[in-house]
Amino acid sequence: MSSIPGWLLRHRITIEPHLGDSSTGPLYGPPMVVKAFVDEQTRAVVAPGGEQVTSSSTAYTAPGISVPPLSRVTLPSGRVTTVIACLARDGGGLPTPDHVEIQLQ
């Protein structure tokens, strides 16, 4: 199957990619608005460092999006949160919709 159908991506999120840290705090790149499906559900996930953390929401986007951990995301509700992990979900030719899962704090 191909990528997730566009009609499922009903929300808009704003992503500010994390560029690193400075002496005054985190540095972020220019904001970009992305179509997504946002699922606000609390669940346990494993962060890139291997520790188990709590994710309060997940955004699903079309393939091709890459968001570094610690990036800032503004949800449709206006809540600002941080990226835990960005995972490409590719079915490898199976009849599943390819997409990107962005786990958020």
ZAPA-277458 format. One record per residue: residue in one letter; x, y, z of N, C-alpha, C, O in turn; chain; residue number from 1. Coordinates in Angstrom, 2 decimals. Layout:
{"A", {X, Y, Z}, {X, Y, Z}, {X, Y, Z}, {X, Y, Z}, "A", NUM}
...
//
This chain:
{"M", {0.85, -1.18, 0.00}, {0.00, 0.00, 0.00}, {0.89, 1.23, 0.00}, {2.09, 1.14, 0.26}, "A", 1}
{"S", {0.32, 2.36, -0.28}, {1.09, 3.60, -0.31}, {0.98, 4.31, 1.04}, {0.74, 3.68, 2.07}, "A", 2}
{"S", {1.15, 5.61, 1.01}, {1.16, 6.36, 2.27}, {-0.26, 6.53, 2.82}, {-1.25, 6.27, 2.14}, "A", 3}
{"I", {-0.32, 6.97, 4.05}, {-1.57, 7.20, 4.76}, {-2.44, 8.16, 3.93}, {-1.93, 9.16, 3.44}, "A", 4}
{"P", {-3.73, 7.88, 3.77}, {-4.59, 8.76, 2.96}, {-4.66, 10.17, 3.54}, {-4.78, 10.35, 4.75}, "A", 5}
{"G", {-4.58, 11.16, 2.67}, {-4.60, 12.55, 3.09}, {-5.85, 12.94, 3.86}, {-5.79, 13.81, 4.73}, "A", 6}
{"W", {-6.98, 12.31, 3.55}, {-8.23, 12.68, 4.23}, {-8.21, 12.30, 5.71}, {-9.03, 12.80, 6.48}, "A", 7}
{"L", {-7.30, 11.41, 6.11}, {-7.17, 11.07, 7.53}, {-6.38, 12.11, 8.31}, {-6.48, 12.19, 9.54}, "A", 8}
{"L", {-5.60, 12.91, 7.61}, {-4.75, 13.92, 8.26}, {-5.57, 15.18, 8.48}, {-5.41, 16.16, 7.75}, "A", 9}
{"R", {-6.44, 15.17, 9.49}, {-7.44, 16.21, 9.73}, {-6.93, 17.39, 10.54}, {-7.59, 18.43, 10.60}, "A", 10}
{"H", {-5.79, 17.26, 11.17}, {-5.27, 18.30, 12.05}, {-4.06, 18.99, 11.42}, {-3.48, 18.50, 10.45}, "A", 11}
{"R", {-3.70, 20.13, 11.98}, {-2.47, 20.83, 11.61}, {-1.65, 21.01, 12.89}, {-2.16, 21.47, 13.91}, "A", 12}
{"I", {-0.38, 20.62, 12.82}, {0.52, 20.84, 13.95}, {1.67, 21.74, 13.46}, {2.00, 21.75, 12.27}, "A", 13}
{"T", {2.24, 22.47, 14.38}, {3.39, 23.31, 14.06}, {4.62, 22.70, 14.71}, {4.66, 22.49, 15.93}, "A", 14}
{"I", {5.62, 22.42, 13.88}, {6.86, 21.79, 14.37}, {8.00, 22.79, 14.27}, {8.21, 23.41, 13.23}, "A", 15}
{"E", {8.73, 22.95, 15.37}, {9.95, 23.75, 15.40}, {11.10, 22.79, 15.71}, {11.27, 22.38, 16.86}, "A", 16}
{"P", {11.90, 22.41, 14.68}, {12.94, 21.40, 14.89}, {14.01, 21.85, 15.88}, {14.48, 22.99, 15.84}, "A", 17}
{"H", {14.39, 20.93, 16.75}, {15.44, 21.21, 17.74}, {16.79, 21.21, 17.03}, {17.14, 20.25, 16.35}, "A", 18}
{"L", {17.54, 22.29, 17.19}, {18.85, 22.44, 16.55}, {20.01, 22.22, 17.50}, {21.15, 22.05, 17.07}, "A", 19}
{"G", {19.73, 22.23, 18.78}, {20.79, 22.09, 19.77}, {20.53, 23.01, 20.95}, {19.43, 23.56, 21.09}, "A", 20}
{"D", {21.54, 23.18, 21.78}, {21.39, 24.02, 22.96}, {22.43, 25.13, 22.94}, {23.52, 24.98, 22.39}, "A", 21}
{"S", {22.07, 26.25, 23.55}, {23.00, 27.37, 23.69}, {23.09, 27.71, 25.17}, {22.48, 27.05, 26.01}, "A", 22}
{"S", {23.85, 28.73, 25.48}, {24.00, 29.13, 26.88}, {22.70, 29.70, 27.44}, {22.54, 29.80, 28.66}, "A", 23}
{"T", {21.76, 30.07, 26.56}, {20.49, 30.63, 27.02}, {19.33, 29.63, 26.91}, {18.20, 29.97, 27.25}, "A", 24}
{"G", {19.60, 28.42, 26.44}, {18.54, 27.42, 26.34}, {18.53, 26.75, 24.98}, {19.46, 26.91, 24.19}, "A", 25}
{"P", {17.46, 26.00, 24.69}, {17.39, 25.27, 23.42}, {17.25, 26.20, 22.22}, {16.66, 27.28, 22.32}, "A", 26}
{"L", {17.79, 25.75, 21.09}, {17.67, 26.48, 19.83}, {16.73, 25.70, 18.91}, {16.84, 24.48, 18.79}, "A", 27}
{"Y", {15.80, 26.42, 18.25}, {14.84, 25.79, 17.35}, {14.92, 26.41, 15.97}, {15.22, 27.60, 15.82}, "A", 28}
{"G", {14.65, 25.60, 14.96}, {14.60, 26.07, 13.59}, {13.27, 26.75, 13.31}, {12.41, 26.83, 14.19}, "A", 29}
{"P", {13.10, 27.24, 12.08}, {11.86, 27.93, 11.73}, {10.66, 26.96, 11.82}, {10.78, 25.78, 11.49}, "A", 30}
{"P", {9.52, 27.48, 12.25}, {8.34, 26.62, 12.38}, {7.81, 26.18, 11.02}, {7.87, 26.92, 10.04}, "A", 31}
{"M", {7.29, 24.94, 10.98}, {6.64, 24.46, 9.77}, {5.31, 23.82, 10.17}, {5.23, 23.10, 11.16}, "A", 32}
{"V", {4.29, 24.10, 9.38}, {2.96, 23.54, 9.65}, {2.84, 22.25, 8.84}, {3.14, 22.22, 7.65}, "A", 33}
{"V", {2.38, 21.19, 9.51}, {2.31, 19.86, 8.92}, {0.91, 19.30, 9.13}, {0.33, 19.45, 10.20}, "A", 34}
{"K", {0.36, 18.64, 8.10}, {-0.90, 17.93, 8.26}, {-0.65, 16.67, 9.07}, {0.35, 15.97, 8.85}, "A", 35}
{"A", {-1.54, 16.37, 9.99}, {-1.36, 15.21, 10.87}, {-2.70, 14.72, 11.38}, {-3.72, 15.39, 11.26}, "A", 36}
{"F", {-2.67, 13.54, 11.95}, {-3.78, 13.05, 12.76}, {-3.23, 12.98, 14.18}, {-2.24, 12.29, 14.42}, "A", 37}
{"V", {-3.86, 13.67, 15.11}, {-3.37, 13.74, 16.48}, {-4.24, 12.87, 17.38}, {-5.46, 13.00, 17.40}, "A", 38}
{"D", {-3.59, 11.98, 18.11}, {-4.26, 11.09, 19.06}, {-3.75, 11.45, 20.45}, {-2.61, 11.14, 20.80}, "A", 39}
{"E", {-4.61, 12.10, 21.25}, {-4.21, 12.50, 22.60}, {-4.57, 11.37, 23.56}, {-5.68, 11.30, 24.09}, "A", 40}
{"Q", {-3.60, 10.50, 23.76}, {-3.77, 9.31, 24.60}, {-2.47, 9.10, 25.37}, {-1.39, 9.14, 24.79}, "A", 41}
{"T", {-2.57, 8.86, 26.66}, {-1.39, 8.63, 27.48}, {-0.96, 7.17, 27.37}, {-1.78, 6.26, 27.52}, "A", 42}
{"R", {0.34, 6.96, 27.11}, {0.88, 5.60, 27.04}, {2.37, 5.64, 27.33}, {3.01, 6.69, 27.22}, "A", 43}
{"A", {2.91, 4.50, 27.70}, {4.34, 4.38, 27.97}, {5.06, 4.08, 26.66}, {4.62, 3.23, 25.88}, "A", 44}
{"V", {6.17, 4.80, 26.41}, {6.99, 4.57, 25.22}, {8.46, 4.54, 25.65}, {8.80, 4.96, 26.76}, "A", 45}
{"V", {9.31, 4.05, 24.77}, {10.74, 4.01, 25.04}, {11.40, 5.16, 24.27}, {11.27, 5.23, 23.05}, "A", 46}
{"A", {12.09, 6.03, 24.97}, {12.79, 7.17, 24.36}, {14.06, 6.67, 23.65}, {14.50, 5.55, 23.90}, "A", 47}
{"P", {14.65, 7.50, 22.77}, {15.86, 7.08, 22.05}, {16.99, 6.62, 22.96}, {17.80, 5.79, 22.54}, "A", 48}
{"G", {17.07, 7.13, 24.17}, {18.12, 6.73, 25.11}, {17.85, 5.40, 25.80}, {18.69, 4.91, 26.55}, "A", 49}
{"G", {16.67, 4.82, 25.55}, {16.33, 3.53, 26.13}, {15.48, 3.59, 27.39}, {15.01, 2.56, 27.87}, "A", 50}
{"E", {15.26, 4.79, 27.93}, {14.45, 4.90, 29.15}, {12.96, 4.91, 28.80}, {12.57, 5.38, 27.73}, "A", 51}
{"Q", {12.14, 4.39, 29.71}, {10.70, 4.38, 29.50}, {10.14, 5.70, 29.98}, {10.40, 6.12, 31.11}, "A", 52}
{"V", {9.36, 6.38, 29.13}, {8.76, 7.67, 29.46}, {7.28, 7.63, 29.11}, {6.82, 6.70, 28.45}, "A", 53}
{"T", {6.54, 8.63, 29.56}, {5.12, 8.71, 29.28}, {4.88, 9.66, 28.13}, {5.35, 10.80, 28.13}, "A", 54}
{"S", {4.14, 9.19, 27.14}, {3.74, 10.01, 26.00}, {2.28, 10.40, 26.21}, {1.43, 9.53, 26.44}, "A", 55}
{"S", {1.98, 11.69, 26.12}, {0.61, 12.15, 26.32}, {-0.16, 12.24, 25.01}, {-1.39, 12.33, 25.03}, "A", 56}
{"S", {0.54, 12.21, 23.88}, {-0.14, 12.27, 22.59}, {0.81, 11.79, 21.49}, {2.03, 11.76, 21.66}, "A", 57}
{"T", {0.20, 11.44, 20.36}, {0.95, 10.97, 19.21}, {0.38, 11.64, 17.97}, {-0.83, 11.75, 17.81}, "A", 58}
{"A", {1.26, 12.09, 17.09}, {0.85, 12.67, 15.81}, {1.29, 11.73, 14.70}, {2.43, 11.26, 14.70}, "A", 59}
{"Y", {0.40, 11.46, 13.77}, {0.70, 10.63, 12.62}, {0.71, 11.51, 11.39}, {-0.24, 12.27, 11.16}, "A", 60}
{"T", {1.77, 11.44, 10.58}, {1.91, 12.27, 9.39}, {2.25, 11.40, 8.18}, {2.50, 10.20, 8.30}, "A", 61}
{"A", {2.24, 12.03, 7.02}, {2.63, 11.34, 5.79}, {4.12, 11.01, 5.85}, {4.87, 11.67, 6.57}, "A", 62}
{"P", {4.57, 9.99, 5.11}, {6.00, 9.67, 5.07}, {6.82, 10.86, 4.58}, {6.33, 11.72, 3.85}, "A", 63}
{"G", {8.09, 10.87, 4.98}, {9.00, 11.92, 4.53}, {9.29, 12.98, 5.57}, {10.21, 13.78, 5.39}, "A", 64}
{"I", {8.53, 13.01, 6.64}, {8.77, 13.97, 7.72}, {9.82, 13.38, 8.66}, {9.75, 12.20, 9.01}, "A", 65}
{"S", {10.78, 14.18, 9.05}, {11.78, 13.76, 10.03}, {11.89, 14.86, 11.07}, {12.20, 16.01, 10.75}, "A", 66}
{"V", {11.63, 14.51, 12.31}, {11.62, 15.49, 13.40}, {12.59, 15.03, 14.48}, {12.42, 13.94, 15.03}, "A", 67}
{"P", {13.61, 15.83, 14.80}, {14.56, 15.42, 15.83}, {13.92, 15.39, 17.22}, {13.02, 16.18, 17.51}, "A", 68}
{"P", {14.37, 14.47, 18.08}, {13.91, 14.50, 19.47}, {14.17, 15.88, 20.08}, {15.11, 16.57, 19.70}, "A", 69}
{"L", {13.33, 16.26, 21.02}, {13.37, 17.54, 21.74}, {12.84, 18.71, 20.91}, {12.87, 19.85, 21.37}, "A", 70}
{"S", {12.36, 18.44, 19.69}, {11.73, 19.50, 18.90}, {10.45, 19.95, 19.61}, {9.85, 19.20, 20.38}, "A", 71}
{"R", {10.05, 21.17, 19.33}, {8.85, 21.73, 19.95}, {7.69, 21.59, 18.96}, {7.83, 21.89, 17.78}, "A", 72}
{"V", {6.53, 21.14, 19.47}, {5.35, 20.94, 18.64}, {4.17, 21.63, 19.30}, {3.92, 21.47, 20.49}, "A", 73}
{"T", {3.43, 22.41, 18.50}, {2.19, 23.01, 18.97}, {1.03, 22.23, 18.36}, {0.92, 22.12, 17.14}, "A", 74}
{"L", {0.18, 21.70, 19.23}, {-0.96, 20.90, 18.81}, {-2.15, 21.78, 18.46}, {-2.15, 22.97, 18.79}, "A", 75}
{"P", {-3.16, 21.23, 17.80}, {-4.34, 22.04, 17.44}, {-5.02, 22.70, 18.64}, {-5.64, 23.75, 18.51}, "A", 76}
{"S", {-4.91, 22.09, 19.80}, {-5.50, 22.65, 21.02}, {-4.74, 23.87, 21.53}, {-5.23, 24.60, 22.39}, "A", 77}
{"G", {-3.52, 24.10, 20.98}, {-2.67, 25.19, 21.44}, {-1.62, 24.73, 22.44}, {-0.71, 25.48, 22.78}, "A", 78}
{"R", {-1.75, 23.49, 22.90}, {-0.76, 22.96, 23.85}, {0.58, 22.78, 23.15}, {0.65, 22.25, 22.04}, "A", 79}
{"V", {1.64, 23.23, 23.81}, {3.01, 23.09, 23.29}, {3.66, 21.92, 24.01}, {3.63, 21.84, 25.23}, "A", 80}
{"T", {4.25, 21.02, 23.23}, {4.84, 19.81, 23.78}, {6.18, 19.53, 23.12}, {6.60, 20.28, 22.24}, "A", 81}
{"T", {6.84, 18.47, 23.52}, {8.18, 18.14, 23.03}, {8.18, 16.74, 22.41}, {7.50, 15.84, 22.89}, "A", 82}
{"V", {8.96, 16.58, 21.36}, {9.07, 15.29, 20.69}, {9.92, 14.33, 21.52}, {11.02, 14.68, 21.96}, "A", 83}
{"I", {9.39, 13.13, 21.73}, {10.16, 12.06, 22.36}, {10.91, 11.29, 21.28}, {12.12, 11.09, 21.38}, "A", 84}
{"A", {10.19, 10.87, 20.24}, {10.79, 10.11, 19.15}, {9.95, 10.29, 17.89}, {8.75, 10.54, 17.96}, "A", 85}
{"C", {10.60, 10.14, 16.74}, {9.96, 10.22, 15.43}, {10.28, 8.90, 14.72}, {11.45, 8.60, 14.47}, "A", 86}
{"L", {9.25, 8.12, 14.41}, {9.45, 6.77, 13.90}, {8.79, 6.59, 12.53}, {7.60, 6.85, 12.38}, "A", 87}
{"A", {9.56, 6.14, 11.55}, {9.01, 5.83, 10.23}, {8.32, 4.48, 10.32}, {8.91, 3.51, 10.78}, "A", 88}
{"R", {7.07, 4.42, 9.87}, {6.29, 3.18, 9.88}, {6.05, 2.78, 8.43}, {5.11, 3.26, 7.78}, "A", 89}
{"D", {6.90, 1.89, 7.92}, {6.86, 1.44, 6.53}, {6.45, -0.02, 6.51}, {7.11, -0.86, 7.13}, "A", 90}
{"G", {5.38, -0.33, 5.81}, {4.87, -1.69, 5.76}, {5.70, -2.63, 4.90}, {5.42, -3.82, 4.85}, "A", 91}
{"G", {6.70, -2.11, 4.21}, {7.55, -2.96, 3.38}, {6.80, -3.69, 2.29}, {7.13, -4.83, 1.95}, "A", 92}
{"G", {5.79, -3.04, 1.73}, {5.02, -3.65, 0.65}, {3.74, -4.33, 1.13}, {2.91, -4.72, 0.31}, "A", 93}
{"L", {3.58, -4.48, 2.44}, {2.34, -5.06, 2.96}, {1.20, -4.04, 2.82}, {1.46, -2.85, 2.69}, "A", 94}
{"P", {-0.04, -4.50, 2.85}, {-1.17, -3.59, 2.66}, {-1.49, -2.77, 3.91}, {-2.59, -2.83, 4.45}, "A", 95}
{"T", {-0.51, -2.02, 4.36}, {-0.68, -1.11, 5.50}, {-0.28, 0.28, 5.06}, {0.60, 0.42, 4.20}, "A", 96}
{"P", {-0.89, 1.32, 5.60}, {-0.52, 2.68, 5.18}, {0.82, 3.10, 5.79}, {0.98, 3.11, 7.01}, "A", 97}
{"D", {1.77, 3.46, 4.94}, {3.05, 3.97, 5.42}, {2.82, 5.36, 6.02}, {2.05, 6.15, 5.48}, "A", 98}
{"H", {3.49, 5.64, 7.12}, {3.31, 6.92, 7.81}, {4.48, 7.16, 8.76}, {5.36, 6.31, 8.92}, "A", 99}
{"V", {4.47, 8.33, 9.39}, {5.46, 8.68, 10.41}, {4.71, 8.87, 11.72}, {3.69, 9.56, 11.76}, "A", 100}
{"E", {5.21, 8.27, 12.79}, {4.62, 8.39, 14.12}, {5.52, 9.31, 14.94}, {6.70, 9.02, 15.12}, "A", 101}
{"I", {4.96, 10.41, 15.43}, {5.71, 11.35, 16.27}, {5.17, 11.23, 17.69}, {4.04, 11.65, 17.98}, "A", 102}
{"Q", {5.98, 10.66, 18.58}, {5.58, 10.49, 19.98}, {5.91, 11.77, 20.73}, {7.02, 12.29, 20.64}, "A", 103}
{"L", {4.93, 12.28, 21.48}, {5.05, 13.58, 22.14}, {4.89, 13.45, 23.64}, {4.14, 12.60, 24.12}, "A", 104}
{"Q", {5.59, 14.30, 24.38}, {5.46, 14.31, 25.85}, {4.12, 14.86, 26.24}, {3.81, 14.95, 27.43}, "A", 105}
//
